[in-house]
Amino acid sequence: MGSLPLFFRLVGASIGGQARYPASALMLTVGQFLGSGIEVVAVWALFHRFGDVQGWRIGEVALFYGLVNCMFALADALGRGFDVLGTEFLRTGAFDRLLLRPRSLALQLMGNDFRISRAGRLLQGLAVIVFATHQAAIAWTPATVAIALFAVAGGVALFLGILVLQGTLSFWTVESLEIANVLTYGGVQAAQYPLALYAQWFRRVLTFIVPLACVAYYPVLAILGKADPLGSPGWVGMVSPLAGFVFLAAAFGAWRFGLRHYASTGS
């Protein structure tokens, strides 16, 4: 069996297991929708109080919010295995069992626990994009739709790369979750607002170290047809999501390094 069919079979088995408890799956999904909805209220309250922030209106910022949350929801669903690698696999010795299987470890981890509940955040992100379309009068053309889809793909790759790095850290310490949360949930919060609002040093971090600006800020500028206050050319948003795939490739390079240094539990 090829890798892709096997991945879908693993995902199907994971979803099937969750579907055996439909009430629980539904409540978790609704919880994700409502829990992340508090962030929407916070953004609305900010703009309701001040009207705009340095020339950015609520409809424009809502597009940042919606796209970033769609990216993270998909990456979180795919990367759950890396997220719990330290606690559910390494501590228990179950990771050794995965090593014995003649299939990619990354594929096994991504298909291990594909969470239905992440659909709650995804649906909320899509709802906010609809709101942004109305508020900012966004004209969705084939070009802007292509930019948005490319940005989401790059963002999924970027957030998945962060989760892969979290899993890699687990080879040396299983207490790495809070470190990674700075980049995952903290990254979601940072990317929900325009890059131009931040200090210069932070803009550089979000562009060249963890390239969240490349998958959110520049593509959104291209979709809105808005000139960059920082002076970047308009074509940047059409190619910048590639940085997410570069980050993911680098994360898997670190993963392979960590895997070579993995020492079995011996149990």
C-alpha positions, 0 to 999 in steps of 0.5 A, a space after each residue: 500500500 502506498 503512503 497516501 492511501 495508508 495515511 487516509 486509512 489511518 485518518 479514517 480509523 482515527 475519525 471512526 474511533 471518535 465517531 463512536 462517541 458522537 456526543 463527545 465529538 460534537 461537544 468538543 467541536 462546539 467547544 473549539 468553536 466557542 472557545 476560539 470565539 472569545 478571541 473574535 470578541 476581543 478583536 471586535 471590542 478593540 475596534 469598536 472602542 477605537 474605530 481603527 488602529 493605525 489605519 487598519 479597519 476591522 474588516 481587514 484585520 478580520 481577514 488576517 484572523 480568519 485565514 490564520 485560524 484556518 491554517 492553524 486548525 488544519 495544522 493542529 489536526 494533522 500534527 496532533 501526533 507530534 504534539 503528544 509525542 513526548 507524553 503518549 509515545 516516548 514516556 510509555 515506550 510506544 514510540 518503539 513500536 512505531 519504529 518497527 513498522 516499515 512506514 514513515 514515522 511522520 505519516 504514522 504520527 500525522 494519521 494517529 489522532 486526526 481530531 474532528 474537534 479542530 473543525 470548530 476552529 476551522 468553521 469559525 475561521 471561515 465564518 470570520 472570512 465571510 464577515 471580513 468579505 462583507 466589511 472590507 468589500 473584498 472582491 474574490 477573483 480567481 487570482 485572490 482565491 489562489 493567493 488565499 489558498 496558497 497562503 493557507 497551504 503555506 500556513 499549514 506547513 509552517 504551523 505543522 513545522 512548529 509541531 514537528 519541532 515540538 516533537 523533536 524537542 521531546 527526544 531530549 525533554 518531554 517537558 517541551 510543550 510550553 516552549 512550543 506553545 509560545 510559537 503555536 498559540 503565540 504565533 496565532 495571536 501575533 499573526 492575527 494582526 498586521 505586521 506593521 503594528 509591531 516593533 521592528 525587532 519583532 517584525 524581523 522575528 516574524 519574517 525571517 525566523 518564524 515566517 508568520 508574516 510570509 503566510 499571513 501579512 503579505 498575502 492578505 495585503 495582496 488580497 486586499 490590494 493594499 499598499 504595504 506601509 513598510 514598503 514591500 513590493 506588491 508581488 511579495 504576497 504572491 510568493 511569500 507563502 513558500 517560506 512556510 514550506 521551507 520552514 517545514 523542510 527545515 523542521 523535518 531536517 531537525 526531526 531526522 537529526 533528533 531521530 538519529 539521537 533517539 535512545 529507546 526507553 529499554 522497557 
